[in-house]
């Protein structure tokens, strides 16, 4: 295939994004957050406190949590995971 003949399909954001926003409260246990992310096939979730956004929890946060679990230094609350 010649590169001159290649025409990428035009895509717009709405093809990949939804308008529904999922959020968890800062007190939601990490296990429940991970389940929601897995079940909804999300890479991050909005974190709220007092009905106000305070950050995001991401797949990377759970990678870091896994390492901390193996090191025996995992946090006992969810708040330190919020980025």
Beta strands, then each sheet from edge to edge (+ up, - down):
strand 1: 23-25
strand 2: 44-49
strand 3: 52-58
sheet 1: 1+ 2+ 3-
end
